[in-house]
Structure formats: C-alpha cells, structure tokens
Amino acid sequence: MNRREFIKNTIAVTALGSIVNLGTGADLLYNTKAESEKNSERNIPKMQYRTNKKTGDKISEIGLGSAYMFSAGMDKAVKALRRAYKLGINFYDLAAGDGASFPIYGEAFKEVRKNIFFQIHFGADYTKGTYGWSLDLDRVKHSIDWQLKNLKTDYIDYGFIHCQDELSDWQTYRKNGIYDYILKLQKEGIVKHIGLSSHTPSVIQQIMNDVSIDMLMFSVNPAYDYGKGSFANGAVDERAELYRRCEKEGVGISVMKPFSGGQLLSASQSPFKKSLTIYQCIRYCLDKPGVLCVLPGAKSVEEVEKLVDYYNQPEEALDYSVIASFAPIEASGKCVYCNHCKPCPVGIDIGLVNKYYDLAKAGDTLAVEHYKTLDKKASDCVKCGHCDKRCPFQVKQSVRMTEINAYMNKY
C-alpha cells in the first residue's frame, strides 16, 4: 500500500469509527452562553493528563486525529475543535487527509495556540491540496511553510519524521536531508521536539538506535497487537518490546488507529467477529507502557463529547478482557494489565505490579522505584487464587507474585 492510499484508506475506514478546562483570555470565544447553559446540565468529565518524560509537556490522554475533520466544513469543524479544547484536549495530530484541514485548525486555535500541541509531519505533502507522501526536501520545505501559514503559527511543538515503514524510507529520508532540516529548525527554535511515525516495530527500533526522538506515533489496538489487519506489523512479543522500550527511554507514544479504522467497533467488520466499544479500545491503548495519548478522529461537537465521555464510564464498561477470547496462542499466559482480576482481597493492583515488573526486566530502573512506592506489593499476596480464576489470559498470578517479589527484592 503506497502512502497516498494509506491516508485515503485511513479517512474512509476511520469514519466508521467516528461515533466517536483550560482557562484563557479567549474563554468568550470558546464558550458561548448557550454552551455554558448546556454544560451545566451535563456531567462534564475531567480530562486526565500524562507527562512526556523527555519534554515535560502535560498531554491530554485523549487527543484528536485530523484524517477527516475537513469533511465537516469550516463552521462545524471549528466548533468541534473549540469544544475539544474546552473539554481539555490539548494534543492534535496534523497528518491530515486534506489540506483544507489546516485553515480550520488555524481558525479554531488562533487565540489559544500557546495552550495546545501540534504534531506536524515532515514528509506529508499538501502542495496539491490533498495528502501526498514525499521524500523530496524542497517539497517538504514548501509543504511545511504552507502548513505553518495556514495554521497561523510560527512554531511546531512536535516535528515528525513521517511514515517510516521500511528501512529504505529512512535511508532516503536522511540522504535527502529531511532529517537534517528538522534538526536545523529545532536549533532555530521553530521545531520544539522531534517525533517519529511508523507502523513497523523493527524500523522504529532501528531509527531509535540511530537518532534521538521525543515522541512516537504508532498504531495500537488489539487487532494489530494480535496480528490482524493491514498495519499489524510485528509479532506479539516484538510489539510488546517496543512499548517497554518507549516507557524505559521516556519516549511518549501517541496512538493512531485506536479502533483499527473503525473495524473493531463492528462485529461484522472486526477480524475477531466481535465488537468492542470506543471506550474499551481507548482503555486498552492507555494501558500500554509508554502511551501518553490516544488520537481518534471526530468531526462534530457530539463526536468529541462522546469521546471525552470515556471518563464518565464505569469500570465494567472499560473492561476489555473479552479480547482474551480471540488472543493468539503466543499471547496466552501473558498479563496485558487489563485488571479483570480485580478486586484483589488484600488490595494489590495486580495489573500495575505486572507492568512495573515487565518494565523492570526490560531495564527500566524507574519502574523499580515506582514499584517500591506501592502501598501493596507482590509480597502481600496471600495466594488465595481469586486472580487466577478471573484471569481471561490464563496467567497464574499467584505464582507470578512470588516471581515478582523475588525479582524486586534484588533491588
């Protein structure tokens, strides 16, 4: 699949998945009287934030992709984006499906630019209006200048090495001087931080070996993690290793395709023939090591509000343990941190204990320190077997608690 098809297909299938307070001097612009009255009647959820360890940026757990925002038209799209901002969304990806998106974002955020973050992609070419993929330095420069002008901004929060799915892409990218151009803009203060987007774990690993990045945009969902779908690159363990490396090195992950292009939301289209909700998919992504932000698409106020309503859902609505019924054999016996085993009679957060253990084994010394701060540790396990019976992935957690305790006691 070529890069133009990649974005076009994303727009088409992401639409299937669309169902889906930062105070400033511009509050009057971003909150009408009618909206205020409407808000008073609704249980407005409070956005949660995660900190990028490399940059210190506090990033909303739910962000927005831009694949098809343009299709709503200027007025409707601007209202949707301003509503997103009022609900606490501060992270926006701009690998847009069409150049028409950029004036929309520029208009929506012209008064609050300093309060939000843009991911802008070096290699996404909009010189012909619609999305194109380019490794030509002059075209990249022209496209970046055009994007900044239409966004009404003079800086880029996260400048992304765009869509590197093959090592040959990366070799050409560097040879043609695009990466050096990003570095130049970073020295000039135009690019604040550097990111990378890719669907291929092995390529990501190599690029992370070659250069320093602050953010990774990666496709995360149960289908891809279990080898199902067009972008399901990398085996189960290979993808898990990438998540752990990002967590260890402080490289934040922003998630593209959290619903597998909408397929996971429909039993008839899902590769597993079972549907998940948008909230199960979001929780699944946020439970992965390294993940800071999930980037679903939306093109209306109602769709934005439905996404953020994630925070109003009861725990049982977020439980994605059903994926165990279609997990591949190689995933059996491995904790995915879903916490379906809760409640532990003695109060151990079993999912978190397992996550810290896996990260510690991958060399993340901070994970050991975080583990030590827990009120209840693996050593508190009384071997009652409650978690063993509830684990849908057949993990023998009572045995694993002994293993984890022995390992952590070495530190």
Secondary structure as GFF3:
##gff-version 3
##sequence-region A 1 411
A	DSSP	alpha_helix	3	17	.	.	.	ID=ss1
A	DSSP	alpha_helix	27	30	.	.	.	ID=ss2
A	DSSP	alpha_helix	33	40	.	.	.	ID=ss3
A	DSSP	beta_strand	49	51	.	.	.	ID=ss4
A	DSSP	beta_strand	58	60	.	.	.	ID=ss5
A	DSSP	three_ten_helix	69	72	.	.	.	ID=ss6
A	DSSP	alpha_helix	74	86	.	.	.	ID=ss7
A	DSSP	beta_strand	91	93	.	.	.	ID=ss8
A	DSSP	alpha_helix	101	108	.	.	.	ID=ss9
A	DSSP	three_ten_helix	113	115	.	.	.	ID=ss10
A	DSSP	beta_strand	117	122	.	.	.	ID=ss11
A	DSSP	beta_strand	124	125	.	.	.	ID=ss12
A	DSSP	beta_strand	132	133	.	.	.	ID=ss13
A	DSSP	alpha_helix	137	151	.	.	.	ID=ss14
A	DSSP	beta_strand	156	161	.	.	.	ID=ss15
A	DSSP	alpha_helix	167	175	.	.	.	ID=ss16
A	DSSP	alpha_helix	178	187	.	.	.	ID=ss17
A	DSSP	beta_strand	191	198	.	.	.	ID=ss18
A	DSSP	alpha_helix	201	210	.	.	.	ID=ss19
A	DSSP	beta_strand	215	219	.	.	.	ID=ss20
A	DSSP	alpha_helix	222	225	.	.	.	ID=ss21
A	DSSP	alpha_helix	236	249	.	.	.	ID=ss22
A	DSSP	beta_strand	252	256	.	.	.	ID=ss23
A	DSSP	three_ten_helix	263	265	.	.	.	ID=ss24
A	DSSP	alpha_helix	278	286	.	.	.	ID=ss25
A	DSSP	beta_strand	291	294	.	.	.	ID=ss26
A	DSSP	alpha_helix	301	308	.	.	.	ID=ss27
A	DSSP	three_ten_helix	309	312	.	.	.	ID=ss28
A	DSSP	alpha_helix	315	318	.	.	.	ID=ss29
A	DSSP	three_ten_helix	321	326	.	.	.	ID=ss30
A	DSSP	three_ten_helix	329	331	.	.	.	ID=ss31
A	DSSP	alpha_helix	350	361	.	.	.	ID=ss32
A	DSSP	alpha_helix	365	372	.	.	.	ID=ss33
A	DSSP	three_ten_helix	378	380	.	.	.	ID=ss34
A	DSSP	alpha_helix	386	390	.	.	.	ID=ss35
A	DSSP	alpha_helix	397	408	.	.	.	ID=ss36
###
